[in-house]
Amino acid sequence: MYKLCVFAGTTEGRELIGLLAGQPVAVTACVATEYGESLLSPRAGLSVSAGRLTEPEMAKRFHQEKYDLVIDATHPYAAEVTENIANACRETETAYLRLLRGAEDAPEDAVLVPDIPSAVEFLRGTEGNILLTTGSKELGKYAVLPRFAERVYARVLPMEASLAACRDAGLGPARIWAMQGPFSRELNAAMLRSVSAKYMVTKDTGGTGGFAGKAAAARDAGAVLVVVGRPAQREGLDFAGTVDFLAERFHLCFRPKVSLAGIGPGGTDGMTVEAAKALAEADCVIGAARMLDAVAKPGQARLEAIAPETIAPYIREARACRRFAVALSGDTGFFSGAKRLLPLLADCEVEILPGISSMQALCAGLGTSYEDVVPVSLHGRSRDIVPDVWQNRRVFALVGGENGAANLCRVLADAGLGEISVSIGERLGYPEARITQGSAQELAGRSFDALSAALIENPLARPFTPGLPDEWFQRGQGEGGRMVPMTKRETRACAMSLLGLTRDAICWDVGAGTGSVSVEMALQAREGTVYAIEKNAAALALLEENRAKFHTSNLEIIPGDAPAACEMLSAPTHVFLGGSSGRLRGIIDLLLEKNPGVRIAAAAVTLESAAELTALMKDPRFAECSVVCLTAARGREAGAYHLMMGQNPVYLFLFQGRRGG
């Protein structure tokens, strides 16, 4: 097993040690203090040495331990420590690697000084309070400033040595902030404002050190940023280059870390702490333009993309980055791109961080629960919401695009639902969020923001159950004046029960006639697709009318004869055979070829059809076969009496294919 020594005085050093966890290497982490040790999580293969080492002590350790590589991940301003590590490695002939932290461009209005004495000299000629963020080690150098104890506030690490350095310099407790970073732009700005600081002194700590956040905060608070320049740096590699070097030299395999972060419906205020942390610490943030503008930090790499097929390859190929955060609107488990992206990241280390969904935000704004709400997404999807509203008392709709919310209300009004209540939330999560309530008819003529969601409430909703009344369907005559065939209510109810459709079922209705079975299938399989196959021109016209009447946009009409007309259709999970026109065997062969586990219900009203289906029950390709003869009689008035009128008996067959062939 290879032995590595990491001088882990920085965020990058600790992150590198975390990345090495689980790899076939033994790691010794050298930190200057017990506090530094407390920041490292215990793990197998890791030993920690706490305490400052002199150059001879380093050389002695390297000689004894025979490390395969020493990685210097100390702070870019710890020039003396870096020289000691490099000299000790050269003396003991130990391989040395410097892990470099990238520098940041200072704002044009910043004051740049080469070192702390120069910063002190500049501050001598100023007035106003000063916030020092350059650490405690050289704090005493600022003590020569006039009115030092009255003007200066220091932010240092929460360590006894840091507090002692502040006391020795003459700072009282009220002027000391003992805190561990990283610090957000907002927190930096709040601290500057709280002490009325006119100057903020910092080092160029790079992206991981929060330099960009400090620069932006100084601008927000109206403070002058004083930047102490870096000492000359040794040659080395950045974090990504270091990881690549380790992977090649020691035959290690590192998996990119990807955080799928739900950022809520709007601004950043509604994000969880975990999501905000993942986004802030990422080397690269990925998402739609508006989300990147909201969450990406200065200096972070960014990719404007929403398609999983674009995001996944980029993550694998972006060698300069190791930590990725994909910003996803709302909640990662609620109509989110995470569903399609996750299977494409099987070779990555993925964490899913949920957020607040637009449904939660809208219902909270309305002061109502959402446990009984049926969620539907119309954003970028083709779906007719009318059947959902017919069947459910409360429906949440995620809409999108220009006039999406108004179009939704117009569709409801045109379907005879103009009086039902609709609540539309615009730009939820943003300061300008607004909720408008009214009837669908009232709201259909208004304009709403593209970022909208709606809660639809229909107190008269009633779920559709199998066996809709025959009179609900459009009927008509075909050739020769005969009525186009329609599967009657009793047979439909039994057939739907036998089929047991799932919400995402792919259904075929072969010999669909007027489409009564097709419509019932489409209403039950709302997330699936129904193909109605029919050759009769008059029946095709009735199919179109019934599809429009029941708003079944997931019903596709296929003109032609089966099986030829079905060759290019998606493999079915469920099939109803209402008629085969003498091509039963060919239809069955195609069904089983497309899906050996298909479930088929077939109806026969003639003895010849019943005989053909009975013979099919011996086919070894089916794991289950059954048949039932349905006889029904309907009452009708005959003067002062009621008579029962018998319907034609129907033979209803069930065939279940053997799953997997």
ChimeraX attribute file (.defattr): number of C-alpha atoms within 10 A of each C-alpha:
attribute: neighborCount
match mode: 1-to-1
recipient: residues
	/A:1	9
	/A:2	13
	/A:3	16
	/A:4	21
	/A:5	24
	/A:6	23
	/A:7	25
	/A:8	26
	/A:9	21
	/A:10	19
	/A:11	18
	/A:12	20
	/A:13	23
	/A:14	22
	/A:15	13
	/A:16	20
	/A:17	22
	/A:18	15
	/A:19	16
	/A:20	21
	/A:21	16
	/A:22	12
	/A:23	17
	/A:24	15
	/A:25	17
	/A:26	19
	/A:27	23
	/A:28	21
	/A:29	23
	/A:30	24
	/A:31	26
	/A:32	16
	/A:33	15
	/A:34	13
	/A:35	14
	/A:36	20
	/A:37	20
	/A:38	12
	/A:39	11
	/A:40	17
	/A:41	10
	/A:42	13
	/A:43	11
	/A:44	10
	/A:45	15
	/A:46	19
	/A:47	14
	/A:48	19
	/A:49	16
	/A:50	16
	/A:51	13
	/A:52	13
	/A:53	17
	/A:54	13
	/A:55	19
	/A:56	14
	/A:57	13
	/A:58	19
	/A:59	22
	/A:60	14
	/A:61	15
	/A:62	22
	/A:63	16
	/A:64	10
	/A:65	12
	/A:66	17
	/A:67	20
	/A:68	16
	/A:69	19
	/A:70	23
	/A:71	22
	/A:72	25
	/A:73	24
	/A:74	26
	/A:75	21
	/A:76	24
	/A:77	18
	/A:78	13
	/A:79	15
	/A:80	10
	/A:81	19
	/A:82	21
	/A:83	14
	/A:84	18
	/A:85	26
	/A:86	22
	/A:87	18
	/A:88	23
	/A:89	22
	/A:90	13
	/A:91	14
	/A:92	16
	/A:93	13
	/A:94	19
	/A:95	15
	/A:96	20
	/A:97	21
	/A:98	22
	/A:99	27
	/A:100	21
	/A:101	24
	/A:102	16
	/A:103	14
	/A:104	15
	/A:105	11
	/A:106	16
	/A:107	14
	/A:108	7
	/A:109	10
	/A:110	16
	/A:111	16
	/A:112	18
	/A:113	18
	/A:114	12
	/A:115	14
	/A:116	20
	/A:117	14
	/A:118	13
	/A:119	21
	/A:120	17
	/A:121	14
	/A:122	14
	/A:123	18
	/A:124	15
	/A:125	9
	/A:126	13
	/A:127	12
	/A:128	13
	/A:129	20
	/A:130	24
	/A:131	25
	/A:132	22
	/A:133	18
	/A:134	21
	/A:135	16
	/A:136	20
	/A:137	12
	/A:138	14
	/A:139	21
	/A:140	15
	/A:141	13
	/A:142	20
	/A:143	18
	/A:144	12
	/A:145	16
	/A:146	14
	/A:147	12
	/A:148	17
	/A:149	15
	/A:150	14
	/A:151	18
	/A:152	22
	/A:153	26
	/A:154	23
	/A:155	20
	/A:156	24
	/A:157	18
	/A:158	13
	/A:159	16
	/A:160	11
	/A:161	14
	/A:162	19
	/A:163	21
	/A:164	13
	/A:165	18
	/A:166	26
	/A:167	14
	/A:168	13
	/A:169	19
	/A:170	16
	/A:171	23
	/A:172	14
	/A:173	12
	/A:174	8
	/A:175	18
	/A:176	19
	/A:177	17
	/A:178	15
	/A:179	12
	/A:180	11
	/A:181	10
	/A:182	16
	/A:183	15
	/A:184	18
	/A:185	19
	/A:186	15
	/A:187	14
	/A:188	21
	/A:189	23
	/A:190	16
	/A:191	17
	/A:192	24
	/A:193	17
	/A:194	10
	/A:195	15
	/A:196	16
	/A:197	23
	/A:198	20
	/A:199	24
	/A:200	26
	/A:201	23
	/A:202	21
	/A:203	23
	/A:204	25
	/A:205	23
	/A:206	16
	/A:207	20
	/A:208	19
	/A:209	20
	/A:210	23
	/A:211	25
	/A:212	24
	/A:213	22
	/A:214	26
	/A:215	26
	/A:216	19
	/A:217	24
	/A:218	26
	/A:219	16
	/A:220	16
	/A:221	20
	/A:222	16
	/A:223	24
	/A:224	18
	/A:225	24
	/A:226	24
	/A:227	25
	/A:228	22
	/A:229	17
	/A:230	17
	/A:231	13
	/A:232	9
	/A:233	14
	/A:234	15
	/A:235	10
	/A:236	16
	/A:237	17
	/A:238	16
	/A:239	22
	/A:240	17
	/A:241	16
	/A:242	17
	/A:243	23
	/A:244	17
	/A:245	15
	/A:246	15
	/A:247	13
	/A:248	10
	/A:249	9
	/A:250	14
	/A:251	11
	/A:252	16
	/A:253	14
	/A:254	18
	/A:255	15
	/A:256	20
	/A:257	19
	/A:258	23
	/A:259	22
	/A:260	25
	/A:261	28
	/A:262	29
	/A:263	31
	/A:264	27
	/A:265	27
	/A:266	25
	/A:267	18
	/A:268	16
	/A:269	13
	/A:270	18
	/A:271	24
	/A:272	17
	/A:273	11
	/A:274	16
	/A:275	23
	/A:276	19
	/A:277	15
	/A:278	22
	/A:279	26
	/A:280	21
	/A:281	18
	/A:282	24
	/A:283	21
	/A:284	24
	/A:285	26
	/A:286	26
	/A:287	22
	/A:288	16
	/A:289	13
	/A:290	12
	/A:291	20
	/A:292	19
	/A:293	10
	/A:294	13
	/A:295	19
	/A:296	20
	/A:297	23
	/A:298	15
	/A:299	19
	/A:300	18
	/A:301	15
	/A:302	20
	/A:303	18
	/A:304	15
	/A:305	16
	/A:306	17
	/A:307	13
	/A:308	18
	/A:309	12
	/A:310	13
	/A:311	19
	/A:312	17
	/A:313	12
	/A:314	14
	/A:315	22
	/A:316	15
	/A:317	9
	/A:318	13
	/A:319	13
	/A:320	15
	/A:321	20
	/A:322	20
	/A:323	20
	/A:324	24
	/A:325	28
	/A:326	31
	/A:327	29
	/A:328	25
	/A:329	25
	/A:330	26
	/A:331	26
	/A:332	23
	/A:333	16
	/A:334	20
	/A:335	17
	/A:336	15
	/A:337	19
	/A:338	21
	/A:339	13
	/A:340	12
	/A:341	19
	/A:342	17
	/A:343	11
	/A:344	15
	/A:345	19
	/A:346	11
	/A:347	12
	/A:348	16
	/A:349	13
	/A:350	17
	/A:351	14
	/A:352	18
	/A:353	22
	/A:354	21
	/A:355	24
	/A:356	22
	/A:357	23
	/A:358	28
	/A:359	25
	/A:360	18
	/A:361	20
	/A:362	28
	/A:363	18
	/A:364	12
	/A:365	14
	/A:366	14
	/A:367	9
	/A:368	10
	/A:369	12
	/A:370	17
	/A:371	7
	/A:372	10
	/A:373	18
	/A:374	16
	/A:375	16
	/A:376	17
	/A:377	17
	/A:378	19
	/A:379	17
	/A:380	10
	/A:381	9
	/A:382	10
	/A:383	17
	/A:384	18
	/A:385	20
	/A:386	20
	/A:387	20
	/A:388	22
	/A:389	24
	/A:390	21
	/A:391	17
	/A:392	20
	/A:393	18
	/A:394	23
	/A:395	23
	/A:396	25
	/A:397	24
	/A:398	22
	/A:399	24
	/A:400	18
	/A:401	14
	/A:402	14
	/A:403	18
	/A:404	21
	/A:405	31
	/A:406	23
	/A:407	19
	/A:408	21
	/A:409	27
	/A:410	19
	/A:411	18
	/A:412	25
	/A:413	20
	/A:414	13
	/A:415	15
	/A:416	12
	/A:417	19
	/A:418	19
	/A:419	14
	/A:420	19
	/A:421	20
	/A:422	27
	/A:423	22
	/A:424	25
	/A:425	28
	/A:426	23
	/A:427	20
	/A:428	24
	/A:429	24
	/A:430	14
	/A:431	10
	/A:432	8
	/A:433	15
	/A:434	17
	/A:435	16
	/A:436	12
	/A:437	16
	/A:438	14
	/A:439	19
	/A:440	27
	/A:441	22
	/A:442	17
	/A:443	24
	/A:444	22
	/A:445	13
	/A:446	12
	/A:447	13
	/A:448	23
	/A:449	18
	/A:450	15
	/A:451	22
	/A:452	28
	/A:453	30
	/A:454	26
	/A:455	23
	/A:456	25
	/A:457	19
	/A:458	18
	/A:459	13
	/A:460	11
	/A:461	15
	/A:462	13
	/A:463	13
	/A:464	15
	/A:465	12
	/A:466	20
	/A:467	19
	/A:468	18
	/A:469	11
	/A:470	15
	/A:471	8
	/A:472	11
	/A:473	20
	/A:474	18
	/A:475	21
	/A:476	16
	/A:477	13
	/A:478	14
	/A:479	10
	/A:480	6
	/A:481	8
	/A:482	9
	/A:483	15
	/A:484	17
	/A:485	19
	/A:486	21
	/A:487	19
	/A:488	15
	/A:489	17
	/A:490	18
	/A:491	21
	/A:492	22
	/A:493	17
	/A:494	16
	/A:495	23
	/A:496	19
	/A:497	13
	/A:498	16
	/A:499	20
	/A:500	12
	/A:501	20
	/A:502	15
	/A:503	15
	/A:504	14
	/A:505	21
	/A:506	22
	/A:507	28
	/A:508	30
	/A:509	28
	/A:510	26
	/A:511	25
	/A:512	29
	/A:513	29
	/A:514	30
	/A:515	30
	/A:516	28
	/A:517	30
	/A:518	28
	/A:519	28
	/A:520	21
	/A:521	34
	/A:522	29
	/A:523	26
	/A:524	19
	/A:525	20
	/A:526	22
	/A:527	14
	/A:528	18
	/A:529	22
	/A:530	28
	/A:531	24
	/A:532	27
	/A:533	27
	/A:534	25
	/A:535	17
	/A:536	18
	/A:537	14
	/A:538	17
	/A:539	25
	/A:540	23
	/A:541	14
	/A:542	21
	/A:543	28
	/A:544	16
	/A:545	17
	/A:546	21
	/A:547	23
	/A:548	13
	/A:549	14
	/A:550	19
	/A:551	20
	/A:552	24
	/A:553	20
	/A:554	21
	/A:555	26
	/A:556	18
	/A:557	19
	/A:558	20
	/A:559	16
	/A:560	16
	/A:561	17
	/A:562	22
	/A:563	19
	/A:564	11
	/A:565	14
	/A:566	21
	/A:567	12
	/A:568	7
	/A:569	12
	/A:570	15
	/A:571	19
	/A:572	22
	/A:573	21
	/A:574	24
	/A:575	24
	/A:576	26
	/A:577	22
	/A:578	20
	/A:579	21
	/A:580	18
	/A:581	10
	/A:582	10
	/A:583	12
	/A:584	17
	/A:585	14
	/A:586	13
	/A:587	18
	/A:588	17
	/A:589	14
	/A:590	17
	/A:591	25
	/A:592	19
	/A:593	13
	/A:594	16
	/A:595	20
	/A:596	21
	/A:597	22
	/A:598	22
	/A:599	26
	/A:600	25
	/A:601	24
	/A:602	22
	/A:603	24
	/A:604	20
	/A:605	15
	/A:606	12
	/A:607	11
	/A:608	10
	/A:609	18
	/A:610	19
	/A:611	11
	/A:612	14
	/A:613	22
	/A:614	16
	/A:615	9
	/A:616	18
	/A:617	18
	/A:618	10
	/A:619	12
	/A:620	10
	/A:621	18
	/A:622	21
	/A:623	13
	/A:624	13
	/A:625	17
	/A:626	12
	/A:627	17
	/A:628	12
	/A:629	12
	/A:630	14
	/A:631	13
	/A:632	13
	/A:633	13
	/A:634	10
	/A:635	11
	/A:636	11
	/A:637	9
	/A:638	9
	/A:639	7
	/A:640	5
	/A:641	8
	/A:642	11
	/A:643	12
	/A:644	12
	/A:645	11
	/A:646	11
	/A:647	12
	/A:648	12
	/A:649	15
	/A:650	20
	/A:651	21
	/A:652	22
	/A:653	24
	/A:654	21
	/A:655	25
	/A:656	19
	/A:657	21
	/A:658	17
	/A:659	13
	/A:660	7
	/A:661	11
